[in-house]
Every structure is written in structure tokens, then in C-alpha cells.
Amino acid sequence: MTKRPMDILDQVLNRQPVLISLKGGREIKGVLQGYDVHMNLVLDKAEEIVEGQAQSIGTLIIRGDNVIYISPGPQ
């Protein structure tokens, strides 16, 4: 059975970090706390990856129209 994208997000919700690529070349890593059908995201323990270094942000809300992709991270 094929998994839908929302099913994959449900599996990592509140569990493991996700990597998010945003418009403008920014990358954010954090624990997905919630999302909606517009891909608005709420992340906890968010970090921005800049030149290979992680800069802590904390809790972050990302507007869905800025999201290019979301990838579940390693467990």
C-alpha cells in the first residue's frame, strides 16, 4: 500500500526531527509538533543549518508557502 505524504508526517509527529528546505535556500531542522493542509508547520527544538553549523532557534512556526520540501530525519 502506498503511503500518502501526510501519513509520513503523522509517523514522525512529536517523535523525530525533520529537515525542512525553505525558499531562499534556508534549511531548518526540528521536531514537528503540528501541521495543516497548507503545510504550515510548528517545530520545537528548531535549528537553522548555516554553512554546516546548527544555530538554535527554539519553537518556530513556518508558513506553508515557504516550504520546498520536508524530509524525515534519521531516528
All heavy atoms as a GROMACS GRO file, in nm:
protein
  579
    1MET      N    1   0.084  -0.119   0.000
    1MET     CA    2   0.000   0.000   0.000
    1MET      C    3   0.089   0.125   0.000
    1MET      O    4   0.184   0.136   0.076
    1MET     CB    5  -0.088  -0.003   0.125
    1MET     CG    6  -0.184   0.111   0.132
    1MET     SD    7  -0.313   0.078   0.252
    1MET     CE    8  -0.280   0.204   0.368
    2THR      N    9   0.058   0.219  -0.085
    2THR     CA   10   0.136   0.341  -0.096
    2THR      C   11   0.100   0.436   0.017
    2THR      O   12  -0.016   0.449   0.053
    2THR     CB   13   0.106   0.413  -0.228
    2THR    OG1   14   0.065   0.322  -0.326
    2THR    CG2   15   0.223   0.487  -0.276
    3LYS      N   16   0.202   0.502   0.069
    3LYS     CA   17   0.178   0.599   0.175
    3LYS      C   18   0.161   0.737   0.115
    3LYS      O   19   0.231   0.774   0.022
    3LYS     CB   20   0.295   0.600   0.273
    3LYS     CG   21   0.304   0.475   0.354
    3LYS     CD   22   0.409   0.489   0.458
    3LYS     CE   23   0.413   0.362   0.541
    3LYS     NZ   24   0.506   0.371   0.651
    4ARG      N   25   0.067   0.810   0.169
    4ARG     CA   26   0.047   0.949   0.128
    4ARG      C   27   0.144   1.037   0.208
    4ARG      O   28   0.186   1.000   0.317
    4ARG     CB   29  -0.096   0.990   0.155
    4ARG     CG   30  -0.198   0.907   0.079
    4ARG     CD   31  -0.337   0.945   0.115
    4ARG     NE   32  -0.347   0.952   0.262
    4ARG     CZ   33  -0.458   0.975   0.328
    4ARG    NH1   34  -0.569   0.995   0.265
    4ARG    NH2   35  -0.459   0.980   0.459
    5PRO      N   36   0.178   1.153   0.156
    5PRO     CA   37   0.272   1.241   0.228
    5PRO      C   38   0.228   1.274   0.370
    5PRO      O   39   0.310   1.277   0.461
    5PRO     CB   40   0.276   1.366   0.140
    5PRO     CG   41   0.244   1.318   0.004
    5PRO     CD   42   0.146   1.205   0.024
    6MET      N   43   0.100   1.297   0.390
    6MET     CA   44   0.052   1.330   0.524
    6MET      C   45   0.068   1.212   0.619
    6MET      O   46   0.090   1.230   0.737
    6MET     CB   47  -0.095   1.375   0.520
    6MET     CG   48  -0.118   1.501   0.442
    6MET     SD   49  -0.034   1.643   0.514
    6MET     CE   50  -0.106   1.774   0.419
    7ASP      N   51   0.058   1.088   0.568
    7ASP     CA   52   0.079   0.970   0.652
    7ASP      C   53   0.222   0.965   0.704
    7ASP      O   54   0.247   0.929   0.818
    7ASP     CB   55   0.049   0.841   0.574
    7ASP     CG   56  -0.098   0.828   0.537
    7ASP    OD1   57  -0.183   0.891   0.604
    7ASP    OD2   58  -0.127   0.753   0.442
    8ILE      N   59   0.317   1.002   0.619
    8ILE     CA   60   0.458   1.003   0.660
    8ILE      C   61   0.480   1.109   0.767
    8ILE      O   62   0.550   1.084   0.866
    8ILE     CB   63   0.549   1.026   0.538
    8ILE    CG1   64   0.537   0.907   0.443
    8ILE    CG2   65   0.694   1.047   0.581
    8ILE    CD1   66   0.601   0.928   0.308
    9LEU      N   67   0.418   1.226   0.752
    9LEU     CA   68   0.432   1.329   0.854
    9LEU      C   69   0.370   1.285   0.986
    9LEU      O   70   0.423   1.314   1.094
    9LEU     CB   71   0.370   1.461   0.807
    9LEU     CG   72   0.443   1.531   0.693
    9LEU    CD1   73   0.371   1.660   0.657
    9LEU    CD2   74   0.588   1.559   0.729
   10ASP      N   75   0.257   1.215   0.979
   10ASP     CA   76   0.194   1.164   1.101
   10ASP      C   77   0.286   1.069   1.176
   10ASP      O   78   0.286   1.065   1.299
   10ASP     CB   79   0.062   1.093   1.069
   10ASP     CG   80  -0.050   1.191   1.038
   10ASP    OD1   81  -0.040   1.309   1.079
   10ASP    OD2   82  -0.148   1.149   0.973
   11GLN      N   83   0.366   0.992   1.104
   11GLN     CA   84   0.456   0.896   1.167
   11GLN      C   85   0.568   0.965   1.246
   11GLN      O   86   0.615   0.910   1.345
   11GLN     CB   87   0.519   0.803   1.064
   11GLN     CG   88   0.423   0.703   1.007
   11GLN     CD   89   0.489   0.614   0.902
   11GLN    OE1   90   0.598   0.642   0.856
   11GLN    NE2   91   0.422   0.507   0.866
   12VAL      N   92   0.613   1.081   1.202
   12VAL     CA   93   0.724   1.150   1.270
   12VAL      C   94   0.675   1.258   1.366
   12VAL      O   95   0.755   1.315   1.439
   12VAL     CB   96   0.824   1.211   1.169
   12VAL    CG1   97   0.887   1.103   1.084
   12VAL    CG2   98   0.760   1.317   1.084
   13LEU      N   99   0.546   1.285   1.368
   13LEU     CA  100   0.489   1.390   1.452
   13LEU      C  101   0.527   1.367   1.598
   13LEU      O  102   0.500   1.260   1.653
   13LEU     CB  103   0.337   1.393   1.434
   13LEU     CG  104   0.262   1.512   1.488
   13LEU    CD1  105   0.305   1.640   1.417
   13LEU    CD2  106   0.113   1.493   1.472
   14ASN      N  107   0.591   1.464   1.660
   14ASN     CA  108   0.632   1.462   1.801
   14ASN      C  109   0.733   1.351   1.832
   14ASN      O  110   0.749   1.315   1.948
   14ASN     CB  111   0.511   1.446   1.894
   14ASN     CG  112   0.416   1.561   1.883
   14ASN    OD1  113   0.456   1.676   1.890
   14ASN    ND2  114   0.289   1.531   1.864
   15ARG      N  115   0.798   1.296   1.732
   15ARG     CA  116   0.890   1.184   1.757
   15ARG      C  117   1.033   1.213   1.718
   15ARG      O  118   1.122   1.206   1.799
   15ARG     CB  119   0.841   1.059   1.682
   15ARG     CG  120   0.715   1.004   1.738
   15ARG     CD  121   0.688   0.865   1.681
   15ARG     NE  122   0.565   0.815   1.738
   15ARG     CZ  123   0.457   0.788   1.668
   15ARG    NH1  124   0.456   0.804   1.539
   15ARG    NH2  125   0.348   0.744   1.729
   16GLN      N  126   1.056   1.236   1.590
   16GLN     CA  127   1.192   1.251   1.542
   16GLN      C  128   1.206   1.380   1.463
   16GLN      O  129   1.107   1.434   1.413
   16GLN     CB  130   1.232   1.131   1.456
   16GLN     CG  131   1.160   1.124   1.321
   16GLN     CD  132   1.189   0.996   1.247
   16GLN    OE1  133   1.145   0.890   1.288
   16GLN    NE2  134   1.262   1.007   1.139
   17PRO      N  135   1.329   1.429   1.450
   17PRO     CA  136   1.350   1.554   1.376
   17PRO      C  137   1.318   1.540   1.227
   17PRO      O  138   1.327   1.430   1.171
   17PRO     CB  139   1.499   1.581   1.394
   17PRO     CG  140   1.541   1.499   1.510
   17PRO     CD  141   1.451   1.380   1.512
   18VAL      N  142   1.279   1.651   1.169
   18VAL     CA  143   1.258   1.659   1.025
   18VAL      C  144   1.350   1.768   0.972
   18VAL      O  145   1.388   1.861   1.043
   18VAL     CB  146   1.111   1.691   0.987
   18VAL    CG1  147   1.020   1.578   1.024
   18VAL    CG2  148   1.065   1.820   1.049
   19LEU      N  149   1.387   1.756   0.845
   19LEU     CA  150   1.467   1.857   0.778
   19LEU      C  151   1.377   1.928   0.679
   19LEU      O  152   1.309   1.863   0.599
   19LEU     CB  153   1.586   1.793   0.705
   19LEU     CG  154   1.678   1.888   0.631
   19LEU    CD1  155   1.745   1.984   0.730
   19LEU    CD2  156   1.782   1.811   0.554
   20ILE      N  157   1.375   2.059   0.685
   20ILE     CA  158   1.286   2.139   0.600
   20ILE      C  159   1.370   2.235   0.517
   20ILE      O  160   1.454   2.307   0.570
   20ILE     CB  161   1.186   2.219   0.686
   20ILE    CG1  162   1.105   2.121   0.770
   20ILE    CG2  163   1.096   2.305   0.600
   20ILE    CD1  164   1.030   2.187   0.882
   21SER      N  165   1.346   2.234   0.387
   21SER     CA  166   1.412   2.327   0.296
   21SER      C  167   1.311   2.438   0.264
   21SER      O  168   1.197   2.410   0.229
   21SER     CB  169   1.455   2.256   0.169
   21SER     OG  170   1.516   2.347   0.081
   22LEU      N  171   1.357   2.561   0.278
   22LEU     CA  172   1.270   2.676   0.255
   22LEU      C  173   1.316   2.757   0.134
   22LEU      O  174   1.432   2.748   0.093
   22LEU     CB  175   1.270   2.768   0.378
   22LEU     CG  176   1.228   2.704   0.510
   22LEU    CD1  177   1.246   2.804   0.624
   22LEU    CD2  178   1.084   2.658   0.504
   23LYS      N  179   1.225   2.836   0.081
   23LYS     CA  180   1.262   2.929  -0.026
   23LYS      C  181   1.374   3.018   0.025
   23LYS      O  182   1.381   3.048   0.144
   23LYS     CB  183   1.142   3.015  -0.065
   23LYS     CG  184   1.033   2.938  -0.136
   23LYS     CD  185   0.918   3.031  -0.171
   23LYS     CE  186   0.806   2.955  -0.238
   23LYS     NZ  187   0.691   3.042  -0.263
   24GLY      N  188   1.460   3.059  -0.063
   24GLY     CA  189   1.572   3.144  -0.024
   24GLY      C  190   1.692   3.064   0.022
   24GLY      O  191   1.790   3.121   0.069
   25GLY      N  192   1.685   2.931   0.012
   25GLY     CA  193   1.800   2.848   0.045
   25GLY      C  194   1.818   2.815   0.191
   25GLY      O  195   1.920   2.758   0.229
   26ARG      N  196   1.724   2.849   0.276
   26ARG     CA  197   1.737   2.820   0.419
   26ARG      C  198   1.699   2.676   0.448
   26ARG      O  199   1.610   2.621   0.385
   26ARG     CB  200   1.650   2.914   0.500
   26ARG     CG  201   1.692   3.058   0.484
   26ARG     CD  202   1.601   3.152   0.556
   26ARG     NE  203   1.629   3.145   0.700
   26ARG     CZ  204   1.562   3.215   0.790
   26ARG    NH1  205   1.463   3.292   0.754
   26ARG    NH2  206   1.592   3.206   0.916
   27GLU      N  207   1.766   2.616   0.547
   27GLU     CA  208   1.732   2.482   0.593
   27GLU      C  209   1.711   2.485   0.744
   27GLU      O  210   1.791   2.542   0.818
   27GLU     CB  211   1.842   2.382   0.559
   27GLU     CG  212   1.845   2.346   0.413
   27GLU     CD  213   1.933   2.225   0.386
   27GLU    OE1  214   2.024   2.197   0.465
   27GLU    OE2  215   1.909   2.159   0.284
   28ILE      N  216   1.603   2.422   0.786
   28ILE     CA  217   1.566   2.416   0.928
   28ILE      C  218   1.550   2.271   0.968
   28ILE      O  219   1.495   2.191   0.893
   28ILE     CB  220   1.433   2.491   0.952
   28ILE    CG1  221   1.438   2.635   0.898
   28ILE    CG2  222   1.394   2.487   1.099
   28ILE    CD1  223   1.522   2.730   0.975
   29LYS      N  224   1.598   2.239   1.087
   29LYS     CA  225   1.579   2.105   1.143
   29LYS      C  226   1.509   2.120   1.278
   29LYS      O  227   1.541   2.211   1.354
   29LYS     CB  228   1.715   2.036   1.163
   29LYS     CG  229   1.704   1.896   1.216
   29LYS     CD  230   1.840   1.829   1.219
   29LYS     CE  231   1.915   1.872   1.342
   29LYS     NZ  232   2.039   1.796   1.367
   30GLY      N  233   1.412   2.034   1.305
   30GLY     CA  234   1.343   2.039   1.433
   30GLY      C  235   1.240   1.928   1.445
   30GLY      O  236   1.216   1.854   1.349
   31VAL      N  237   1.179   1.919   1.562
   31VAL     CA  238   1.078   1.817   1.589
   31VAL      C  239   0.942   1.873   1.550
   31VAL      O  240   0.899   1.976   1.604
   31VAL     CB  241   1.079   1.775   1.738
   31VAL    CG1  242   0.972   1.671   1.764
   31VAL    CG2  243   1.216   1.720   1.776
   32LEU      N  244   0.875   1.806   1.458
   32LEU     CA  245   0.745   1.852   1.408
   32LEU      C  246   0.639   1.834   1.516
   32LEU      O  247   0.614   1.724   1.564
   32LEU     CB  248   0.708   1.772   1.283
   32LEU     CG  249   0.581   1.812   1.211
   32LEU    CD1  250   0.594   1.954   1.156
   32LEU    CD2  251   0.552   1.715   1.098
   33GLN      N  252   0.578   1.945   1.558
   33GLN     CA  253   0.474   1.942   1.660
   33GLN      C  254   0.333   1.947   1.601
   33GLN      O  255   0.238   1.904   1.663
   33GLN     CB  256   0.491   2.060   1.756
   33GLN     CG  257   0.621   2.057   1.831
   33GLN     CD  258   0.628   1.940   1.926
   33GLN    OE1  259   0.542   1.925   2.012
   33GLN    NE2  260   0.728   1.857   1.910
   34GLY      N  261   0.322   2.001   1.479
   34GLY     CA  262   0.192   2.010   1.415
   34GLY      C  263   0.204   2.067   1.275
   34GLY      O  264   0.306   2.127   1.240
   35TYR      N  265   0.099   2.045   1.196
   35TYR     CA  266   0.095   2.094   1.058
   35TYR      C  267  -0.051   2.097   1.013
   35TYR      O  268  -0.138   2.041   1.078
   35TYR     CB  269   0.178   2.008   0.964
   35TYR     CG  270   0.127   1.867   0.949
   35TYR    CD1  271   0.039   1.834   0.847
   35TYR    CD2  272   0.164   1.767   1.038
   35TYR    CE1  273  -0.011   1.706   0.833
   35TYR    CE2  274   0.116   1.640   1.026
   35TYR     CZ  275   0.029   1.608   0.924
   35TYR     OH  276  -0.020   1.482   0.912
   36ASP      N  277  -0.076   2.165   0.901
   36ASP     CA  278  -0.210   2.165   0.844
   36ASP      C  279  -0.201   2.136   0.694
   36ASP      O  280  -0.092   2.111   0.641
   36ASP     CB  281  -0.284   2.296   0.873
   36ASP     CG  282  -0.221   2.419   0.810
   36ASP    OD1  283  -0.133   2.404   0.722
   36ASP    OD2  284  -0.260   2.530   0.847
   37VAL      N  285  -0.315   2.139   0.626
   37VAL     CA  286  -0.318   2.104   0.483
   37VAL      C  287  -0.244   2.205   0.395
   37VAL      O  288  -0.210   2.174   0.282
   37VAL     CB  289  -0.464   2.088   0.431
   37VAL    CG1  290  -0.531   1.971   0.500
   37VAL    CG2  291  -0.543   2.216   0.448
   38HIS      N  292  -0.215   2.323   0.447
   38HIS     CA  293  -0.140   2.425   0.372
   38HIS      C  294   0.010   2.411   0.396
   38HIS      O  295   0.088   2.492   0.348
   38HIS     CB  296  -0.186   2.565   0.411
   38HIS     CG  297  -0.332   2.586   0.391
   38HIS    ND1  298  -0.390   2.597   0.267
   38HIS    CD2  299  -0.434   2.594   0.480
   38HIS    CE1  300  -0.522   2.613   0.280
   38HIS    NE2  301  -0.550   2.611   0.409
   39MET      N  302   0.051   2.312   0.474
   39MET     CA  303   0.189   2.285   0.513
   39MET      C  304   0.245   2.392   0.605
   39MET      O  305   0.368   2.411   0.612
   39MET     CB  306   0.281   2.263   0.392
   39MET     CG  307   0.245   2.141   0.310
   39MET     SD  308   0.214   1.991   0.403
   39MET     CE  309   0.367   1.957   0.479
   40ASN      N  310   0.157   2.465   0.675
   40ASN     CA  311   0.204   2.549   0.785
   40ASN      C  312   0.255   2.452   0.891
   40ASN      O  313   0.189   2.352   0.921
   40ASN     CB  314   0.091   2.635   0.841
   40ASN     CG  315   0.040   2.734   0.740
   40ASN    OD1  316   0.116   2.800   0.671
   40ASN    ND2  317  -0.092   2.745   0.730
   41LEU      N  318   0.372   2.480   0.947
   41LEU     CA  319   0.438   2.386   1.037
   41LEU      C  320   0.468   2.451   1.172
   41LEU      O  321   0.499   2.570   1.178
   41LEU     CB  322   0.570   2.339   0.976
   41LEU     CG  323   0.566   2.287   0.833
   41LEU    CD1  324   0.709   2.267   0.783
   41LEU    CD2  325   0.489   2.157   0.827
   42VAL      N  326   0.463   2.372   1.277
   42VAL     CA  327   0.509   2.413   1.408
   42VAL      C  328   0.622   2.318   1.446
   42VAL      O  329   0.604   2.197   1.448
   42VAL     CB  330   0.397   2.407   1.514
   42VAL    CG1  331   0.451   2.447   1.651
   42VAL    CG2  332   0.280   2.495   1.475
   43LEU      N  333   0.740   2.375   1.474
   43LEU     CA  334   0.856   2.296   1.511
   43LEU      C  335   0.902   2.331   1.652
   43LEU      O  336   0.896   2.447   1.692
   43LEU     CB  337   0.973   2.324   1.417
   43LEU     CG  338   0.959   2.288   1.272
   43LEU    CD1  339   1.084   2.329   1.196
   43LEU    CD2  340   0.936   2.140   1.255
   44ASP      N  341   0.947   2.231   1.724
   44ASP     CA  342   1.009   2.250   1.854
   44ASP      C  343   1.156   2.214   1.840
   44ASP      O  344   1.193   2.134   1.753
   44ASP     CB  345   0.940   2.161   1.957
   44ASP     CG  346   0.976   2.197   2.100
   44ASP    OD1  347   1.012   2.315   2.123
   44ASP    OD2  348   0.969   2.110   2.188
   45LYS      N  349   1.240   2.273   1.923
   45LYS     CA  350   1.384   2.248   1.918
   45LYS      C  351   1.440   2.276   1.778
   45LYS      O  352   1.526   2.203   1.727
   45LYS     CB  353   1.417   2.105   1.961
   45LYS     CG  354   1.369   2.072   2.099
   45LYS     CD  355   1.396   1.928   2.134
   45LYS     CE  356   1.332   1.895   2.268
   45LYS     NZ  357   1.332   1.753   2.296
   46ALA      N  358   1.389   2.381   1.716
   46ALA     CA  359   1.428   2.415   1.579
   46ALA      C  360   1.571   2.470   1.576
   46ALA      O  361   1.614   2.541   1.667
   46ALA     CB  362   1.333   2.517   1.520
   47GLU      N  363   1.642   2.433   1.469
   47GLU     CA  364   1.777   2.482   1.444
   47GLU      C  365   1.787   2.518   1.297
   47GLU      O  366   1.740   2.444   1.211
   47GLU     CB  367   1.882   2.374   1.473
   47GLU     CG  368   1.883   2.326   1.614
   47GLU     CD  369   1.981   2.212   1.635
   47GLU    OE1  370   2.008   2.137   1.540
   47GLU    OE2  371   2.031   2.200   1.748
   48GLU      N  372   1.850   2.633   1.269
   48GLU     CA  373   1.878   2.668   1.130
   48GLU      C  374   2.018   2.618   1.097
   48GLU      O  375   2.112   2.641   1.174
   48GLU     CB  376   1.868   2.818   1.108
   48GLU     CG  377   1.894   2.856   0.963
   48GLU     CD  378   1.872   3.002   0.934
   48GLU    OE1  379   1.853   3.081   1.027
   48GLU    OE2  380   1.876   3.038   0.814
   49ILE      N  381   2.030   2.550   0.984
   49ILE     CA  382   2.160   2.499   0.941
   49ILE      C  383   2.223   2.603   0.849
   49ILE      O  384   2.172   2.631   0.741
   49ILE     CB  385   2.145   2.364   0.865
   49ILE    CG1  386   2.056   2.267   0.943
   49ILE    CG2  387   2.282   2.306   0.834
   49ILE    CD1  388   2.105   2.231   1.080
   50VAL      N  389   2.333   2.663   0.896
   50VAL     CA  390   2.403   2.766   0.820
   50VAL      C  391   2.548   2.721   0.803
   50VAL      O  392   2.620   2.706   0.902
   50VAL     CB  393   2.399   2.903   0.892
   50VAL    CG1  394   2.475   3.008   0.814
   50VAL    CG2  395   2.256   2.946   0.915
   51GLU      N  396   2.588   2.700   0.678
   51GLU     CA  397   2.724   2.656   0.645
   51GLU      C  398   2.766   2.535   0.728
   51GLU      O  399   2.876   2.528   0.782
   51GLU     CB  400   2.822   2.771   0.664
   51GLU     CG  401   2.795   2.888   0.571
   51GLU     CD  402   2.889   3.005   0.593
   51GLU    OE1  403   2.982   2.993   0.676
   51GLU    OE2  404   2.868   3.108   0.529
   52GLY      N  405   2.675   2.440   0.744
   52GLY     CA  406   2.704   2.316   0.816
   52GLY      C  407   2.696   2.326   0.966
   52GLY      O  408   2.709   2.226   1.037
   53GLN      N  409   2.671   2.446   1.019
   53GLN     CA  410   2.661   2.466   1.163
   53GLN      C  411   2.516   2.489   1.203
   53GLN      O  412   2.443   2.561   1.133
   53GLN     CB  413   2.744   2.588   1.206
   53GLN     CG  414   2.891   2.578   1.173
   53GLN     CD  415   2.960   2.471   1.256
   53GLN    OE1  416   2.920   2.441   1.367
   53GLN    NE2  417   3.064   2.412   1.200
   54ALA      N  418   2.474   2.430   1.314
   54ALA     CA  419   2.336   2.445   1.362
   54ALA      C  420   2.328   2.562   1.458
   54ALA      O  421   2.405   2.573   1.553
   54ALA     CB  422   2.291   2.317   1.430
   55GLN      N  423   2.233   2.652   1.433
   55GLN     CA  424   2.207   2.766   1.521
   55GLN      C  425   2.069   2.747   1.583
   55GLN      O  426   1.969   2.744   1.511
   55GLN     CB  427   2.213   2.897   1.444
   55GLN     CG  428   2.349   2.926   1.385
   55GLN     CD  429   2.352   3.055   1.305
   55GLN    OE1  430   2.250   3.121   1.286
   55GLN    NE2  431   2.470   3.092   1.258
   56SER      N  432   2.063   2.736   1.714
   56SER     CA  433   1.938   2.708   1.784
   56SER      C  434   1.839   2.825   1.770
   56SER      O  435   1.877   2.942   1.783
   56SER     CB  436   1.966   2.683   1.931
   56SER     OG  437   1.847   2.654   1.999
   57ILE      N  438   1.713   2.790   1.743
   57ILE     CA  439   1.607   2.890   1.730
   57ILE      C  440   1.502   2.871   1.839
   57ILE      O  441   1.446   2.965   1.889
   57ILE     CB  442   1.539   2.883   1.591
   57ILE    CG1  443   1.641   2.914   1.482
   57ILE    CG2  444   1.421   2.977   1.583
   57ILE    CD1  445   1.590   2.894   1.342
   58GLY      N  446   1.472   2.746   1.874
   58GLY     CA  447   1.368   2.717   1.972
   58GLY      C  448   1.240   2.674   1.902
   58GLY      O  449   1.243   2.600   1.804
   59THR      N  450   1.127   2.724   1.948
   59THR     CA  451   0.998   2.693   1.886
   59THR      C  452   0.978   2.787   1.767
   59THR      O  453   1.004   2.907   1.776
   59THR     CB  454   0.883   2.708   1.986
   59THR    OG1  455   0.909   2.621   2.096
   59THR    CG2  456   0.750   2.672   1.924
   60LEU      N  457   0.928   2.730   1.656
   60LEU     CA  458   0.920   2.806   1.532
   60LEU      C  459   0.792   2.771   1.457
   60LEU      O  460   0.754   2.653   1.451
   60LEU     CB  461   1.042   2.773   1.446
   60LEU     CG  462   1.060   2.842   1.312
   60LEU    CD1  463   1.082   2.992   1.333
   60LEU    CD2  464   1.179   2.783   1.239
   61ILE      N  465   0.728   2.870   1.400
   61ILE     CA  466   0.614   2.849   1.310
   61ILE      C  467   0.658   2.888   1.170
   61ILE      O  468   0.712   2.997   1.149
   61ILE     CB  469   0.492   2.933   1.353
   61ILE    CG1  470   0.448   2.892   1.492
   61ILE    CG2  471   0.379   2.919   1.253
   61ILE    CD1  472   0.342   2.982   1.552
   62ILE      N  473   0.637   2.797   1.076
   62ILE     CA  474   0.678   2.820   0.937
   62ILE      C  475   0.553   2.825   0.849
   62ILE      O  476   0.472   2.732   0.853
   62ILE     CB  477   0.772   2.709   0.887
   62ILE    CG1  478   0.899   2.706   0.972
   62ILE    CG2  479   0.805   2.729   0.739
   62ILE    CD1  480   0.990   2.591   0.941
   63ARG      N  481   0.540   2.930   0.773
   63ARG     CA  482   0.427   2.943   0.681
   63ARG      C  483   0.447   2.848   0.562
   63ARG      O  484   0.554   2.840   0.503
   63ARG     CB  485   0.416   3.087   0.632
   63ARG     CG  486   0.293   3.112   0.553
   63ARG     CD  487   0.279   3.257   0.524
   63ARG     NE  488   0.172   3.273   0.427
   63ARG     CZ  489   0.123   3.389   0.391
   63ARG    NH1  490   0.170   3.499   0.446
   63ARG    NH2  491   0.028   3.395   0.303
   64GLY      N  492   0.342   2.775   0.528
   64GLY     CA  493   0.349   2.669   0.429
   64GLY      C  494   0.394   2.712   0.291
   64GLY      O  495   0.457   2.633   0.219
   65ASP      N  496   0.367   2.835   0.249
   65ASP     CA  497   0.407   2.875   0.114
   65ASP      C  498   0.557   2.898   0.101
   65ASP      O  499   0.608   2.920  -0.008
   65ASP     CB  500   0.328   2.995   0.063
   65ASP     CG  501   0.350   3.122   0.144
   65ASP    OD1  502   0.417   3.116   0.249
   65ASP    OD2  503   0.298   3.226   0.103
   66ASN      N  504   0.632   2.889   0.212
   66ASN     CA  505   0.778   2.899   0.207
   66ASN      C  506   0.846   2.763   0.200
   66ASN      O  507   0.966   2.755   0.178
   66ASN     CB  508   0.830   2.973   0.331
   66ASN     CG  509   0.795   3.119   0.327
   66ASN    OD1  510   0.816   3.186   0.227
   66ASN    ND2  511   0.739   3.169   0.436
   67VAL      N  512   0.770   2.655   0.219
   67VAL     CA  513   0.827   2.521   0.226
   67VAL      C  514   0.849   2.464   0.086
   67VAL      O  515   0.759   2.462   0.003
   67VAL     CB  516   0.734   2.427   0.307
   67VAL    CG1  517   0.786   2.284   0.303
   67VAL    CG2  518   0.720   2.476   0.450
   68ILE      N  519   0.972   2.417   0.061
   68ILE     CA  520   1.002   2.348  -0.064
   68ILE      C  521   0.986   2.199  -0.043
   68ILE      O  522   0.922   2.131  -0.121
   68ILE     CB  523   1.145   2.381  -0.113
   68ILE    CG1  524   1.152   2.529  -0.147
   68ILE    CG2  525   1.182   2.295  -0.232
   68ILE    CD1  526   1.291   2.578  -0.181
   69TYR      N  527   1.048   2.145   0.064
   69TYR     CA  528   1.027   2.004   0.096
   69TYR      C  529   1.048   1.979   0.245
   69TYR      O  530   1.110   2.057   0.315
   69TYR     CB  531   1.118   1.911   0.013
   69TYR     CG  532   1.265   1.914   0.050
   69TYR    CD1  533   1.314   1.842   0.158
   69TYR    CD2  534   1.354   1.986  -0.026
   69TYR    CE1  535   1.448   1.845   0.192
   69TYR    CE2  536   1.488   1.988   0.005
   69TYR     CZ  537   1.535   1.917   0.114
   69TYR     OH  538   1.667   1.921   0.146
   70ILE      N  539   0.992   1.867   0.291
   70ILE     CA  540   1.010   1.819   0.429
   70ILE      C  541   1.058   1.676   0.418
   70ILE      O  542   1.001   1.595   0.347
   70ILE     CB  543   0.878   1.821   0.507
   70ILE    CG1  544   0.818   1.960   0.507
   70ILE    CG2  545   0.900   1.771   0.649
   70ILE    CD1  546   0.679   1.967   0.564
   71SER      N  547   1.164   1.645   0.493
   71SER     CA  548   1.219   1.512   0.491
   71SER      C  549   1.235   1.460   0.633
   71SER      O  550   1.295   1.528   0.716
   71SER     CB  551   1.356   1.513   0.422
   71SER     OG  552   1.416   1.387   0.431
   72PRO      N  553   1.180   1.341   0.664
   72PRO     CA  554   1.205   1.284   0.796
   72PRO      C  555   1.353   1.258   0.814
   72PRO      O  556   1.421   1.211   0.722
   72PRO     CB  557   1.128   1.151   0.793
   72PRO     CG  558   1.030   1.165   0.682
   72PRO     CD  559   1.092   1.258   0.583
   73GLY      N  560   1.404   1.291   0.932
   73GLY     CA  561   1.546   1.269   0.961
   73GLY      C  562   1.569   1.129   1.013
   73GLY      O  563   1.476   1.053   1.035
   74PRO      N  564   1.695   1.094   1.035
   74PRO     CA  565   1.726   0.961   1.090
   74PRO      C  566   1.678   0.951   1.233
   74PRO      O  567   1.674   1.051   1.304
   74PRO     CB  568   1.878   0.955   1.082
   74PRO     CG  569   1.923   1.096   1.078
   74PRO     CD  570   1.813   1.174   1.012
   75GLN      N  571   1.644   0.830   1.275
   75GLN     CA  572   1.595   0.811   1.412
   75GLN      C  573   1.702   0.814   1.512
   75GLN      O  574   1.800   0.802   1.532
   75GLN     CB  575   1.519   0.681   1.421
   75GLN     CG  576   1.393   0.690   1.342
   75GLN     CD  577   1.280   0.614   1.408
   75GLN    OE1  578   1.280   0.590   1.525
   75GLN    NE2  579   1.184   0.574   1.328
   0.00000   0.00000   0.00000
